[in-house]
Amino acid sequence: MGSVIDYIQCPNCKEEAFSDFYYKTGEEYINCNNCGYHYSSSYKRNDEGKLVTKEQNDDFSFSNLILQVNELKNPYGAYRIKHYDSVATQCGSLANESDYGELTQHLLNNESVEFASVSRFVDGQITTEVLIDNGPKTDSAGFTEEDR
């Protein structure tokens, strides 16, 4: 399935957001790693990943598919988590303060986390709170924690 990835202005905080548009289906996903804004427009699928039709038949024309639109307009924030054993950084949205509390509880005493932060759009500004900054176990020069 082909898609076009672009960077756009976030509808919430006006910072840079990530847009992924699937041109063959018209499905779209927008995420802002600055404030946590999220938008998705996608066709409903079952647990096996197959498209669900309105008339519950094998007619997969667009008029018989169920389009689901989700939008998190005013999120609590966006999080970033980097684990020692991964080259990737996990990013996502926090819908409310309860989500923030669950995240901080999950991170508490989690020794696999190298770095974690939450950024929020508050009073027209992006603020970033660093929750964990343990530094890499081995830095780019090859030194381990014990060597530093």
N, C-alpha and C positions, 0 to 999 in steps of 0.2 A: 504494500500500500504506500503510495507516494505522499509526501507532505512538504510543505514549505515552512521553514523555521525563520522567524523574523524577530526583531526587537522593536517594541512599540512603547509609547508612553502609557504608563499605568493609569487606568481611569480613576484610581483612588488617590494615589500619592504623587502622580505625575513624574515619577522616576522611571527608569528603564524596566520594562517587563518583557517576558518571553512569550512569544506566540507560536503555536504549532498548528497549522491548518492542513487538514487532509483534503486535498483538492479532488480526489475521486469520490468522496462521500459527502463533503461539506462539513465534516465534523471539525471542531476547533477547541483548542485548550489555551488559556492564557493564565500565566502565573507570574506574580511579582515577588521576587526574593527580598525586596526591601520592606514591604508592608504586609505581605501575606495575601493580597488580593488574589482571588481565583475565579475563573469562569470556564465552564465546559459546556459544550453543545455536542452531544453524542447520541447515537442510536442505542436503544435498550438491547441488552444481551442477556442470555440466560447464564447459569452457572458454568456451562461448558464453553462460553464465549460466542455462541451462535446468536444471530440476530433474532429478535422477537417481533412477530408481525401482529398488527391490529386484529386481523381476521383469523389468526392462528392457522395459517396455511403456508404453503411454500412460495407464495407470491412475494418476492423481495423487492418489488418496485418501491421507490421512495415514498409514494403516497400510502403504502401499507406498513411502513416502518414507524416506530414510536420514537420521536425525538425527545430526549431529556436535556433540559437546560438547568444548570446549577450555577449559582453565583454567590460568592462570599464578598459582599460589597464593603463592609466595614469590619475587617478582621481585627483580632487582638494583636496579631503580629506574625512574623515569619521566623522560622528557626533554621539553624545550620548545625549539623553534627558531623564530626570527622572522627572515625574510629582508627585506631592504630593499624589494624590489619586490613585496611581498605584504602585504595587510591582515590575513591570517590568521596564526596561530601553529600550527606543526606540533607535535603531541603524540604520544607513544607510550610503549611499555614496553620496558625492557631486561631480558631474561631472565637474563643472567649477566654476569660481569665481562668476558668476551670481547666481548659486545655493546657494553659501555661503551668498550672499547678501540677497536673499529671506529668508533664514533660520534666519539670524540675525534680519531682519524686523519682521518676525513672532514671534520671541522670545521677542521683545521689548514690555515692559509693560505687559507681560503675567504672571500674578500672580500665575498661577497653576504650573509653572515650578520650581522645587526644584534645579535641576542641569542641566547644558548643557555645552558641550565641543566639540571642533573640533580638531582632530589630523590629521597631514599632514606629508607626506614623502617629505622632502626638503633637497637637497644636501646630500643624503645618510643617513639622520637622521629622526627619528620620533619626531615631535614637537607637543605639545598639548597646545591649547589655551582654557582656561576656560572662557566661556561666561557668565554663571550664576552659582553662588554657594550660595544659600540661606539657606542651611542646612535644616534638617528635621523640620517639625512643632512640632513633638514629637520625642525626641531621644530615644535611646535604653534603657535608664534608666527611661523613662516615663516623663521626663521634657518637658514642652512645650516651645515655643519661649519666652513667657512672663516670664517664670521661670529662663531663662538663663541670 
